[in-house]
């Protein structure tokens, strides 16, 4: 069975990660994603490091299941070709800075003239208005402005720290993919397309608010200084490595004291309730750490698991790909790419019982499908050759 989005076509003018990952999620779910790239170099991630067979791992991991057409959009005939593609499509997505698509002749009005019910998607860094609207946006900059770097530091008074993965980019991608499917559902019910606007900054703030912005939730009662988090995180050293242990409920706390053979903690006045354990978090975590240093990771994980205490080993990237839980989930799949060779990637995270997502083809070479796609639009071989000649 084809994926749940089989039959939908997406015209993708995005580059880097936030847009391409969003459309790859949809491509995995069956959508026909046509990636429009400049002939000179294509998507910026094609030039990234860690390469094999002319492909970077970054490009491969954000662009599978797509077709690539290479067109110089500075040329009017190439822009016309993209607009003709839009007439066959359900979604148009771009992540240029605000105003750039309009200057290129590919703004919402121009695209909607070709396809009145299309879902038009604009991804920006900071939004379409305001003092930062025209600024270039990359992940660290958004982490800084959103407050994420301060949250990661654990305290407003500590040196801010970046999350060591491009969380805003990837979070924006997931948010965009969900918004696109919601807009397609609304169109199926009403017959009308709409413009979906998404700023990386907004995606991160929405993400943070559910757990990290309690002090800013009550209007006229904001806390100017966030409560300082513990200087100790929930990664503990053992006699031979590291594990994570996380305790929330009274039942889990009791299980922890049994697993660690520390029954006296139950009568300690500092730890009698969840509120008291939070107030005395540094002392609680310090005692936990001292105890965990006395045995190996494997021993502690066995004892903690027996008491139903949430715990896990701390894995390196090399270790996680072989962990029994990852293997049992069949999260990682191997496929053969015609140029890059044997690849290991994650499958689509969401599993559909009736319309499964799949990896049908690997990421395309730059302009690999230009002839085929233009041919589908009715261009002659001479017209295709002329279009391909621009920008080369």
C-alpha positions in Angstrom: 0.0 0.0 0.0 1.3 3.5 -0.8 1.8 6.0 2.0 -1.0 8.2 3.5 0.0 11.2 1.3 0.2 9.3 -2.0 -1.3 11.4 -4.7 -0.3 14.8 -3.2 2.4 16.9 -5.0 4.7 19.4 -3.2 6.8 22.0 -5.0 9.8 22.5 -2.6 12.0 25.5 -3.0 13.6 25.2 0.5 17.2 24.5 1.4 19.3 23.7 4.4 17.4 21.7 7.0 14.1 23.2 8.3 12.3 23.1 4.9 13.9 20.0 3.4 13.3 17.9 6.5 9.7 19.0 6.6 9.2 17.9 3.0 11.1 14.7 3.5 8.7 13.7 6.3 5.9 14.2 3.8 7.8 12.4 1.0 8.3 9.4 3.3 4.6 9.4 3.8 4.0 9.1 0.1 3.9 12.7 -1.3 5.6 13.5 -4.6 8.1 16.2 -3.6 9.7 18.0 -6.4 12.8 19.8 -5.1 13.6 22.9 -7.2 17.4 23.8 -7.0 19.7 26.3 -8.5 21.9 24.7 -11.2 25.1 26.0 -9.6 25.6 23.9 -6.5 22.0 23.2 -5.6 20.9 23.0 -1.9 23.6 24.3 0.4 23.8 21.0 2.2 25.1 19.3 -0.9 28.4 20.9 -0.1 28.6 19.7 3.5 31.3 17.6 4.9 31.2 13.8 5.5 30.7 12.7 1.9 30.7 9.6 -0.2 30.0 9.1 -3.9 29.5 12.9 -4.3 26.8 13.1 -1.7 27.0 14.6 1.8 25.3 12.8 4.7 23.4 15.9 5.5 21.8 16.1 2.1 21.1 12.4 2.1 19.4 12.5 5.5 17.1 15.4 4.6 16.1 14.8 1.0 15.3 11.2 0.2 12.1 10.2 -1.6 12.3 13.5 -3.7 12.8 14.4 -7.3 15.3 17.2 -8.2 14.8 19.7 -10.9 17.6 22.3 -11.5 16.4 25.7 -12.8 17.9 29.2 -12.7 15.0 31.1 -11.2 16.6 34.4 -12.3 15.4 33.5 -15.7 11.8 34.3 -16.6 11.3 31.1 -18.5 12.5 29.0 -15.6 10.1 30.8 -13.2 7.3 30.1 -15.7 8.2 26.5 -15.6 7.9 26.5 -11.8 4.6 28.2 -12.0 3.4 25.6 -14.5 4.5 22.9 -11.9 2.4 24.7 -9.3 -0.7 24.2 -11.4 -0.2 20.5 -10.9 0.6 20.7 -7.2 -1.1 20.7 -3.8 1.6 22.5 -1.8 4.2 25.1 -2.5 6.9 25.7 0.2 9.8 28.2 0.4 12.1 29.4 3.2 13.5 32.5 1.7 13.7 35.7 3.8 10.4 37.6 3.8 9.8 39.4 0.5 12.3 37.4 -1.5 9.8 35.0 -3.1 7.6 38.0 -4.2 10.6 39.7 -5.8 11.4 36.4 -7.6 7.8 36.3 -9.0 6.9 33.3 -6.9 4.9 34.9 -4.1 1.6 33.7 -3.0 -0.4 35.8 -5.5 1.6 34.5 -8.5 1.4 30.9 -7.4 -2.3 31.1 -6.5 -3.1 32.4 -10.0 -1.8 29.1 -11.3 -3.4 27.0 -8.6 -6.2 28.8 -6.6 -6.6 26.1 -4.0 -2.9 25.5 -3.3 -1.4 25.4 0.2 1.3 28.1 0.1 3.9 27.7 2.9 6.5 30.3 4.0 9.1 29.4 6.6 11.1 32.3 8.0 13.6 32.7 10.8 12.0 35.4 12.9 8.7 36.2 11.2 7.5 38.5 8.5 7.3 41.7 10.5 9.4 43.4 13.2 13.0 44.4 13.7 14.4 41.0 13.0 12.3 40.1 10.0 15.0 40.7 7.4 17.8 39.3 9.4 19.5 36.0 8.3 18.6 33.2 10.7 20.6 30.2 11.7 19.9 27.7 14.5 22.3 29.2 17.1 20.9 32.7 16.6 17.3 31.4 17.2 18.5 29.5 20.3 19.8 32.7 21.6 16.8 34.9 20.9 14.2 32.4 22.0 15.7 32.0 25.5 16.6 28.4 24.8 20.3 29.0 25.4 19.5 30.5 28.9 17.2 27.6 29.7 20.0 25.2 28.7 22.4 26.9 31.1 20.1 26.1 34.1 20.1 29.6 35.5 19.7 33.2 34.2 23.0 34.0 36.0 25.0 31.2 34.3 26.7 31.5 31.0 24.2 30.6 28.3 24.7 27.3 26.5 23.6 26.0 23.1 21.7 22.7 22.8 24.3 20.7 20.8 22.0 19.8 18.0 20.1 22.1 15.6 16.9 21.9 17.6 15.1 25.0 16.2 15.7 23.8 12.6 14.4 20.3 13.2 11.5 21.4 15.5 10.4 23.9 12.8 10.5 21.0 10.3 8.2 18.8 12.4 5.9 21.7 13.1 5.7 22.6 9.3 5.0 19.0 8.3 2.1 18.9 10.8 0.8 22.3 9.7 0.9 21.3 6.0 -1.1 18.1 6.6 -3.6 20.1 8.7 -4.0 22.7 5.8 -4.5 19.8 3.3 -7.2 18.4 5.6 -8.9 21.8 5.8 -8.8 22.1 2.0 -10.4 18.7 1.6 -13.3 19.8 3.8 -13.7 23.4 2.4 -12.1 23.3 -1.1 -10.0 26.3 -0.1 -6.2 26.6 0.1 -4.5 29.0 2.5 -1.1 30.5 3.4 0.7 28.7 6.2 3.4 31.0 7.8 5.9 29.6 10.3 8.8 31.3 12.0 11.6 29.2 13.6 11.4 31.6 16.6 7.6 30.9 17.0 8.1 27.1 16.7 10.7 27.2 19.5 8.6 29.4 21.8 5.6 27.1 21.4 7.9 24.2 22.2 9.4 25.8 25.3 6.1 27.2 26.8 4.7 23.8 27.8 7.4 23.1 30.3 9.9 26.0 30.7 7.9 29.2 30.9 5.8 28.8 34.0 7.2 32.0 35.5 5.9 34.0 32.5 2.5 32.4 32.3 0.5 34.5 34.8 0.0 38.0 33.5 1.0 40.7 35.9 2.8 38.1 38.0 5.9 37.4 35.9 9.1 36.3 37.5 12.0 38.4 36.3 14.4 35.8 37.5 13.9 32.1 36.8 14.3 29.7 39.6 17.8 28.3 39.4 17.9 24.7 38.3 20.2 22.2 40.0 23.8 22.4 39.0 23.7 18.6 38.9 21.8 17.1 36.0 20.3 13.6 35.8 23.4 12.0 34.2 25.3 10.1 36.9 28.7 8.5 36.8 28.9 4.9 37.9 32.0 2.8 38.6 32.5 2.1 34.9 30.4 4.6 32.9 27.2 6.7 33.0 23.5 6.2 33.4 20.4 8.4 33.7 18.0 8.0 36.6 14.8 10.1 36.8 12.4 10.0 39.7 9.1 11.8 39.9 6.5 10.0 42.0 6.6 8.8 45.6 6.5 5.2 44.4 9.6 5.8 42.2 11.4 7.5 45.1 10.7 4.5 47.4 11.9 2.2 44.6 15.1 4.2 44.3 15.8 4.0 48.0 15.4 0.2 47.8 17.5 -0.2 44.7 20.3 2.0 46.2 19.9 0.3 49.6 19.4 3.7 51.3 16.2 3.2 53.4 17.2 6.1 55.7 16.3 8.6 52.9 12.6 7.8 53.4 12.7 9.3 56.9 14.9 12.2 56.0 12.8 15.3 56.5 14.4 16.9 53.4 12.9 14.3 51.1 9.5 13.3 52.5 7.4 14.9 49.7 8.0 15.7 46.1 8.0 19.4 47.0 10.7 18.9 49.6 12.8 16.7 47.3 12.7 19.6 44.7 13.6 22.2 47.3 16.6 20.1 48.4 17.4 18.8 44.9 21.2 19.5 45.1 21.6 17.5 48.2 19.4 14.7 47.0 21.2 14.4 43.7 24.6 14.6 45.4 23.7 11.6 47.7 22.4 9.7 44.7 25.6 10.3 42.8 27.8 9.2 45.7 25.9 6.0 45.9 25.9 5.2 42.2 29.7 5.5 42.0 30.0 2.3 44.0 28.8 -0.2 41.4 28.9 -0.7 37.7 26.3 0.7 35.3 25.0 -2.8 34.5 24.5 -3.7 38.2 22.6 -0.4 38.9 20.4 -0.7 35.8 19.4 -4.2 36.8 18.6 -3.2 40.4 16.7 0.0 39.3 14.7 -1.8 36.6 13.7 -4.4 39.2 12.2 -1.6 41.3 10.5 0.0 38.3 12.6 3.2 38.6 13.0 5.0 35.2 16.6 4.5 34.1 18.8 4.0 31.0 22.4 3.7 30.0 24.0 6.8 28.5 24.9 5.7 24.9 27.3 7.1 22.4 26.1 7.5 18.8 28.1 4.4 17.9 26.5 2.4 20.7 22.9 3.4 20.1 22.7 2.0 16.6 23.1 -1.5 18.1 21.1 -1.1 21.3 18.5 -3.9 21.7 15.6 -1.4 22.0 16.5 0.4 18.8 16.9 -3.0 17.1 13.5 -4.1 18.4 11.8 -1.0 17.2 13.4 -1.4 13.8 14.0 2.3 13.9 17.1 2.1 11.7 16.9 0.8 8.1 19.6 0.2 5.5 19.1 1.0 1.9 21.3 1.1 -1.2 21.9 4.5 -2.8 23.1 4.4 -6.5 26.1 6.8 -5.8 26.6 7.0 -2.0 26.3 3.2 -1.5 24.8 1.4 1.5 23.1 3.9 3.9 21.8 3.6 7.4 19.0 6.0 8.2 15.9 6.2 10.5 12.6 5.1 9.1 9.7 7.4 9.4 9.0 7.7 13.1 5.2 7.5 12.8 4.0 4.1 11.8 0.7 3.8 9.8 -1.1 0.4 9.9 -2.9 0.7 6.6 -0.8 3.2 4.6 2.8 2.7 5.7 5.5 5.3 5.1 8.6 4.0 3.2 11.9 4.9 1.7 11.3 4.5 -2.0 14.4 6.2 -3.4 17.5 7.9 -2.0 18.2 11.6 -2.2 18.5 12.7 -5.9 21.5 14.0 -7.7 21.3 17.7 -8.6 18.8 18.1 -11.4 18.4 14.4 -11.8 14.8 14.6 -12.8 14.8 17.9 -14.7 14.1 16.3 -18.1 11.4 14.0 -16.8 9.5 16.7 -14.8 9.6 19.2 -17.6 8.6 16.5 -20.0 5.5 15.8 -17.8 4.6 19.5 -18.3 4.8 19.1 -22.1 8.1 20.8 -22.8 9.9 19.6 -25.9 13.4 18.4 -25.9 14.6 21.7 -27.4 12.7 23.7 -24.8 14.2 21.6 -22.0 17.7 22.0 -23.4 17.2 25.8 -23.5 16.0 25.9 -19.9 18.9 23.8 -18.7 21.3 26.1 -20.5 20.5 29.0 -18.3 22.6 29.3 -15.2 25.1 26.7 -16.1 
